[in-house]
Amino acid sequence: MQETYLDRRDLLPDPLAQFALWYEEAQQSTVALPHAMVLATADAQGRPSARMVLLKECDQRGFVFYTNSNSHKGRDLSQNPRAALVFHWEPLRKQVRVEGDVERVSSEEADAYFATRPRGSQLGAWASPQSESIPDRTALERETNQLEAHYAERDVPRPPHWNGYRVCPGTLEFWVDRASRLHDRFEYRRSPQGWQIRQLAP
Ligand SMILES: Cc1cc2nc3c(=O)[nH]c(=O)nc-3n(C[C@H](O)[C@H](O)[C@H](O)COP(=O)(O)O)c2cc1C
């Protein structure tokens, strides 16, 4: 197999444009869920937790995902609005890491995205007290059926606890798997002068 590599001269000056390039490549590849990413958060005491979420939007402002604000991650983010993301696109042998401050997307933006979701997911967002203890699955299904009847022939509004979060990157790292574990790694760091790029040892 031809070795992939990342050369400093090929890097775009803007890391969000660099991400867009790689993301496009991942979407065109055999990667099953190119938009799946690890989201790491920490609470006010710095206790970490991580889970997968889906990237729903990415532009110059940052990386957007949606979740329940009362969940474990939602509680972490209300105490400590910072996060780290990891994408790993195995067939491309590439990894991207992102770290930054987190803000909520506007309610208009969240409403607009919620309206595009399948009805079952919309009802699920109301029915599931994400990350809380529930007696059994039947309770969840009963709640969903009641909501189905409640919203029969009506649009399901966005629950107030269901929100979008934007990770606004302060650093991004682009990594390519190379032979002998001598991988290529480049980090972009935001500075008052613009994005600074440095190469990191693998
Ligand atoms: C591939 C994948 C994508 C997921 N995407 C989301 C998502 O976009 N939003 C979400 O709230 N949970 C998503 N989940 C579920 C989370 O991993 C997690 O179980 C849930 O959000 C509760 O996490 P918490 O208790 O740490 O808050 C996804 C799980 C997988 C495996």
The ligand as a Gaussian input file, in Angstrom:
#p B3LYP/6-31G(d) Opt

LIG

0 1
 C      -21.736000       6.678000      16.782000
 C      -22.497000       7.304000      17.928000
 C      -23.036000       8.566000      17.774000
 C      -23.722000       9.176000      18.826000
 N      -24.195000      10.454000      18.646000
 C      -24.785000      11.089000      19.679000
 C      -25.168000      12.461000      19.553000
 O      -24.969000      13.115000      18.511000
 N      -25.759000      13.057000      20.626000
 C      -25.978000      12.379000      21.808000
 O      -26.518000      12.970000      22.733000
 N      -25.596000      11.090000      21.966000
 C      -25.005000      10.435000      20.938000
 N      -24.588000       9.132000      21.084000
 C      -24.782000       8.481000      22.404000
 C      -23.643000       8.926000      23.345000
 O      -22.444000       8.245000      23.020000
 C      -23.972000       8.722000      24.835000
 O      -24.349000       7.382000      25.084000
 C      -25.107000       9.616000      25.328000
 O      -25.077000      10.900000      24.690000
 C      -25.040000       9.818000      26.831000
 O      -23.779000      10.362000      27.163000
 P      -23.478000      11.087000      28.578000
 O      -24.187000      10.274000      29.638000
 O      -21.994000      11.050000      28.710000
 O      -24.016000      12.493000      28.477000
 C      -23.899000       8.487000      20.055000
 C      -23.357000       7.209000      20.201000
 C      -22.674000       6.616000      19.164000
 C      -22.082000       5.258000      19.356000

